[in-house]
Amino acid sequence: MSERKFARGLGKPGTAAQLRETVSQVVKENTELLAGFLRLISDCFEISGACNLAYSIE
C-alpha cells in the first residue's frame, strides 16, 4: 500500500530528480565519513605497529 503512495508521489514534476539528488548526497556524505574512519583506523594501526604484527602472522 505505501509503495503505491510512494510511486504516485514520484509522478509530480521534479520529485524523482529531487529524490535522486537527496539519495546521492546521503551516499556521498556517508562514503566520505566511512573513508575518514578507515583512514583513522589505518593510522592507528600504523602508529601502534599492530599492522606489522597482523601481516607477520599471515
Buried (B, 14 or more C-beta within 10 A) or exposed (E): EEEEEEEEEEEEEEEEEEEEEEEEEEEEEEEEEEEEEEEEEEEEBEEEEEBEEEEEEE
